[in-house]
Every structure is written in structure tokens, then in C-alpha cells.
């Protein structure tokens, strides 16, 4: 890994496997004795469960979205209210230690979501996340894996700026490919330099044909479809423990990204 560590953001439509990849990368880095901070930025938070954190441990965590006082203090805006001004560079240095839960070498920070509907604009929360992630990249000697919110809206709010690597997870299919192209364009518009695509749930489709479909994008790896992955949650086990083939390919993806980033540096 790079001497200063690495931050990887993982995006994609809901259900394509972005949380699966995020959890695999966290475990792989953890086995390398790295300090890993896993950031679950998806309001539909599942990363903790995918990592194998117990329900009791997850229940102890306070998410950022739950702490309206924190958001108002740091950004100057009341969550859910429209209009007004808020700070673009809120103070975030103490947030990781205060809001994480830990298991082994992996620390989990959950952005979370409001528990009721109709809570309005997520802009203050997004500004806080953006500042937090920029701080972690610049000042922390550790690996940071970010499971982004599904879809495109978070990119419009700029929460993926400044990452070392931005991975778009897709599944075989034209709708998923179209989303990948749109996400890649928005990422580049935000000056995200290193954009990669990982194809998930590959089964019965030729990998080279998918590369042809995505020829203008950097396809960095393929995760095969595994029945074991489908039943991992039902068995209360992690995909990392049940699917060695997925672990092997995820490790290869990480190595390829690290090599490309080293060449850029």
C-alpha cells in the first residue's frame, strides 16, 4: 500500500454488490495488519452486518445523522431545514474516535439516516461527510473504505471528491452499464482522477464482451456469482469466511489498484 495509506470509495446502484466488495476489501486490509476505517455512508446501512459486527455491537453505535446537535454545531445548519447558510469546512477532527465501534483491526463509522420520512435536505450531513473524508485522507495513516450511498445524488453533493480510488460496482446488464457511465462522468466532473469499474455477480457472460461494452471505462476486476454469498446473511456468517474465490479476486483488485496508483505517483 502507499506509505500514507489509501482511501477507496465504492459506489453503484442498490443491490449490485458494492457493500459486498467494501466488506471484502476491509477484511483483506485488516488481515494485512492495516488500521481500517470502514465508513458506511449509505442511509440503508448494511456494511456493519456484512463485516460480521454483532447486532449488539452495532446497537451501541451512534450514527452521525442521529446527532442533530453535532451536525448543527459543525455546519451551522439544522438537519432537515431548507435554506440558510452552513459552513463548508466544518471541524471534524474528533469525529472518528467518538462515533466508531471496533472489531479487531476494523473500525466502523456509520453516517446513518433519519428514522422518519420527510426530513428534508441532506446537504448539511453531506457537507459534514465530505469534510470528514477529506480529513481522513489527508491526515490519517490508515486504509479507509467508504460504502457510498446508492445512486447518483451523493455525487452531485460532492461527497466523493479527493478519494484515491473511486470504484463503480456494476452487474451484467445494460441498465447497470448505463448507470456506471453516468457515475463515471459525474466523478470526473468532480475531478476524481482514478475511476474504476468492478463487475459483480458474473455468471454465464463472457468477461471480454463486458469490457467491450464498457470500453471507455477502466474495468479493474470481476467478482463471480456465488450461491454461498446469497446465503451468508442467513447463516450469520461473512462472505469473507464463506467465499474464498471472492476474497481472492477482491485481493487481486486491490493489488491492481495499488499498482496503478503507484504508477500515477
C-alpha positions as CSV (number, residue, x, y, z in Angstrom):
1,X,0.0,0.0,0.0
2,X,1.0,3.6,-0.4
3,X,3.0,4.9,2.6
4,X,0.3,7.3,3.7
5,X,-2.4,4.8,3.3
6,X,-5.3,4.8,0.9
7,X,-9.0,5.8,0.7
8,X,-11.3,4.0,-1.6
9,X,-14.9,5.0,-2.2
10,X,-17.3,2.4,-3.6
11,X,-20.5,3.4,-5.5
12,X,-23.2,1.7,-7.5
13,X,-26.9,1.1,-7.8
14,X,-28.6,-0.6,-4.9
15,X,-28.2,-4.4,-4.9
16,X,-25.3,-4.6,-7.3
17,X,-22.8,-5.8,-4.6
18,X,-21.0,-2.6,-3.6
19,X,-21.3,-3.4,0.1
20,X,-20.0,-7.0,-0.6
21,X,-16.9,-5.5,-2.2
22,X,-16.5,-2.9,0.6
23,X,-16.6,-5.6,3.3
24,X,-14.1,-7.9,1.4
25,X,-11.6,-5.0,1.0
26,X,-11.9,-4.2,4.7
27,X,-11.2,-7.7,5.8
28,X,-8.3,-8.1,3.3
29,X,-6.7,-4.9,4.5
30,X,-7.3,-6.0,8.1
31,X,-5.5,-9.3,7.6
32,X,-2.5,-7.2,6.3
33,X,-2.4,-5.7,9.8
34,X,-3.6,-2.3,8.4
35,X,-5.8,0.0,10.5
36,X,-9.0,0.0,8.6
37,X,-11.8,2.6,8.9
38,X,-15.0,1.4,7.3
39,X,-17.3,4.3,6.6
40,X,-20.9,3.3,5.9
41,X,-22.2,6.4,4.0
42,X,-25.3,4.6,2.7
43,X,-28.5,5.5,4.6
44,X,-29.6,1.9,4.1
45,X,-26.7,0.8,6.3
46,X,-25.6,-2.8,5.9
47,X,-21.8,-2.6,6.0
48,X,-21.6,-3.5,9.7
49,X,-23.5,-6.7,9.2
50,X,-21.6,-7.6,6.1
51,X,-18.4,-7.1,8.1
52,X,-19.7,-9.5,10.8
53,X,-20.2,-7.0,13.5
54,X,-22.7,-8.3,16.1
55,X,-26.1,-6.8,16.4
56,X,-25.3,-5.9,20.0
57,X,-22.2,-4.0,19.0
58,X,-23.9,-2.2,16.2
59,X,-26.7,-1.1,18.6
60,X,-24.1,0.7,20.7
61,X,-23.1,3.0,17.8
62,X,-24.5,6.5,17.4
63,X,-24.7,7.5,13.8
64,X,-23.8,10.9,12.5
65,X,-27.4,11.5,11.2
66,X,-28.8,10.8,14.7
67,X,-26.8,13.5,16.3
68,X,-28.6,16.6,15.1
69,X,-26.7,18.7,17.7
70,X,-23.4,17.6,16.2
71,X,-24.4,18.5,12.6
72,X,-25.8,21.9,13.7
73,X,-22.7,22.7,15.8
74,X,-20.3,21.8,13.0
75,X,-22.1,23.1,9.9
76,X,-24.3,25.8,11.3
77,X,-27.4,24.2,9.8
78,X,-30.3,22.4,11.3
79,X,-30.8,19.0,9.6
80,X,-34.0,18.8,7.6
81,X,-34.5,22.5,7.2
82,X,-34.3,24.2,3.9
83,X,-32.5,27.5,3.1
84,X,-30.0,29.3,5.3
85,X,-26.2,29.1,5.3
86,X,-23.9,26.4,6.5
87,X,-20.1,26.0,6.9
88,X,-18.4,24.4,4.0
89,X,-15.4,23.3,6.2
90,X,-16.8,22.1,9.5
91,X,-14.4,20.9,12.2
92,X,-14.3,17.1,12.1
93,X,-11.0,16.0,13.7
94,X,-12.6,14.4,16.7
95,X,-15.5,12.6,15.0
96,X,-13.9,9.2,14.1
97,X,-12.9,8.2,17.6
98,X,-16.2,9.4,19.1
99,X,-18.6,7.6,16.8
100,X,-16.9,4.4,15.8
101,X,-17.4,0.8,17.0
102,X,-14.4,-1.6,16.7
103,X,-13.9,-5.2,16.0
104,X,-10.4,-6.4,15.6
105,X,-8.5,-4.1,13.2
106,X,-11.6,-2.7,11.7
107,X,-13.4,0.4,13.0
108,X,-16.8,1.2,11.7
109,X,-18.3,4.7,11.3
110,X,-21.9,4.9,10.2
111,X,-23.4,8.1,8.7
112,X,-26.9,6.7,9.1
113,X,-30.2,8.2,8.2
114,X,-33.2,9.8,9.9
115,X,-35.7,7.3,11.2
116,X,-38.7,9.1,9.8
117,X,-39.6,10.3,6.4
118,X,-39.9,13.9,5.2
119,X,-36.8,15.1,6.9
120,X,-35.8,17.4,4.1
121,X,-32.4,18.2,2.5
122,X,-29.3,16.1,3.4
123,X,-27.0,18.9,2.4
124,X,-25.6,19.6,6.0
125,X,-24.9,15.9,6.5
126,X,-23.3,15.7,3.1
127,X,-21.0,18.6,3.8
128,X,-20.0,17.1,7.1
129,X,-19.3,13.7,5.4
130,X,-17.2,15.4,2.7
131,X,-15.1,17.3,5.2
132,X,-14.7,14.2,7.3
133,X,-13.5,12.1,4.4
134,X,-11.1,14.8,3.2
135,X,-9.7,15.0,6.7
136,X,-9.2,11.2,6.9
137,X,-7.4,11.1,3.5
138,X,-5.0,13.9,4.4
139,X,-4.2,13.3,8.0
140,X,-4.6,9.6,8.8
141,X,-2.1,6.9,8.1
142,X,-4.7,4.1,7.6
143,X,-6.9,2.5,5.0
144,X,-10.3,4.0,4.6
145,X,-13.1,2.1,2.7
146,X,-16.3,4.1,2.1
147,X,-19.5,2.4,1.1
148,X,-21.2,5.2,-0.6
149,X,-24.9,5.9,-0.9
150,X,-26.6,4.1,-3.8
151,X,-27.4,6.1,-6.9
152,X,-26.1,9.4,-8.2
153,X,-27.3,12.1,-5.9
154,X,-24.4,11.9,-3.5
155,X,-22.0,12.7,-6.3
156,X,-24.0,15.8,-7.0
157,X,-23.3,16.9,-3.4
158,X,-19.6,16.3,-4.0
159,X,-19.0,13.7,-1.3
160,X,-16.6,11.7,-3.4
161,X,-14.1,14.4,-4.0
162,X,-10.5,13.8,-3.1
163,X,-10.5,10.0,-2.9
164,X,-7.5,7.9,-4.0
165,X,-9.7,5.5,-5.9
166,X,-13.3,5.5,-6.8
167,X,-14.9,2.1,-7.7
168,X,-18.2,1.8,-9.5
169,X,-19.7,-1.7,-9.0
170,X,-22.0,-2.9,-11.8
171,X,-23.8,-6.2,-12.6
172,X,-24.1,-7.6,-16.1
173,X,-26.9,-5.7,-17.8
174,X,-27.4,-2.6,-19.9
175,X,-29.2,-0.6,-17.2
176,X,-26.3,-1.1,-14.8
177,X,-23.8,-0.2,-17.5
178,X,-25.7,3.0,-18.3
179,X,-25.6,3.9,-14.6
180,X,-21.8,3.2,-14.5
181,X,-21.2,5.6,-17.4
182,X,-23.3,8.3,-15.7
183,X,-21.5,7.8,-12.4
184,X,-18.1,7.9,-14.1
185,X,-18.9,11.1,-15.9
186,X,-20.0,12.8,-12.7
187,X,-17.0,11.6,-10.8
188,X,-14.7,13.0,-13.5
189,X,-16.6,16.3,-13.4
190,X,-15.7,16.4,-9.7
191,X,-12.0,15.9,-10.7
192,X,-12.0,12.4,-9.3
193,X,-8.9,11.1,-11.1
194,X,-8.8,7.3,-10.6
195,X,-12.2,5.8,-11.5
196,X,-12.5,2.0,-11.8
197,X,-15.3,-0.4,-12.6
198,X,-15.8,-3.8,-10.9
199,X,-18.3,-6.2,-12.4
200,X,-20.2,-8.2,-9.8
201,X,-22.3,-11.3,-10.0
202,X,-20.6,-12.5,-13.2
203,X,-22.3,-15.7,-14.4
204,X,-22.6,-17.2,-17.8
205,X,-21.4,-14.0,-19.5
206,X,-18.1,-13.6,-21.3
207,X,-15.9,-11.0,-19.4
208,X,-14.4,-9.7,-22.6
209,X,-17.8,-8.8,-24.0
210,X,-18.5,-6.7,-20.9
211,X,-15.2,-5.0,-21.3
212,X,-16.2,-4.2,-24.9
213,X,-19.5,-2.6,-23.6
214,X,-17.5,-0.6,-21.1
215,X,-14.6,0.2,-23.3
216,X,-14.2,3.8,-22.2
217,X,-14.0,2.8,-18.5
218,X,-11.2,1.1,-16.6
219,X,-12.6,-2.3,-15.7
220,X,-10.3,-3.5,-12.9
221,X,-11.9,-6.8,-12.0
222,X,-14.8,-9.3,-11.9
223,X,-16.5,-10.9,-8.9
224,X,-18.2,-14.2,-9.9
225,X,-21.7,-15.0,-8.8
226,X,-21.6,-17.3,-5.8
227,X,-24.6,-19.1,-4.2
228,X,-22.7,-19.1,-0.9
229,X,-22.8,-15.3,-0.9
230,X,-26.5,-15.3,-1.2
231,X,-26.9,-17.4,1.9
232,X,-24.1,-15.9,4.0
233,X,-26.5,-13.5,5.8
234,X,-29.0,-16.3,6.6
235,X,-26.2,-18.3,8.1
236,X,-25.0,-15.3,10.1
237,X,-21.5,-15.6,8.5
238,X,-19.5,-13.2,6.4
239,X,-18.8,-13.6,2.7
240,X,-15.1,-13.3,3.6
241,X,-15.4,-16.5,5.5
242,X,-17.6,-18.4,3.1
243,X,-16.4,-17.4,-0.4
244,X,-12.6,-17.8,-0.8
245,X,-13.0,-17.2,-4.6
246,X,-14.5,-13.8,-4.0
247,X,-11.7,-13.0,-1.4
248,X,-9.1,-14.0,-3.9
249,X,-10.5,-11.8,-6.7
250,X,-11.1,-8.8,-4.3
251,X,-7.4,-9.1,-3.2
252,X,-6.3,-9.0,-6.8
253,X,-8.5,-6.0,-7.5
254,X,-6.9,-4.2,-4.5
255,X,-3.4,-5.1,-5.8
256,X,-4.2,-3.8,-9.3
257,X,-5.5,-0.5,-7.9
258,X,-2.4,-0.1,-5.7
259,X,-0.1,-0.8,-8.6
260,X,-1.9,1.8,-10.8
261,X,-1.9,4.4,-8.1
262,X,1.9,3.8,-7.5
263,X,2.5,4.4,-11.3
264,X,0.5,7.6,-11.1
265,X,2.5,8.8,-8.1
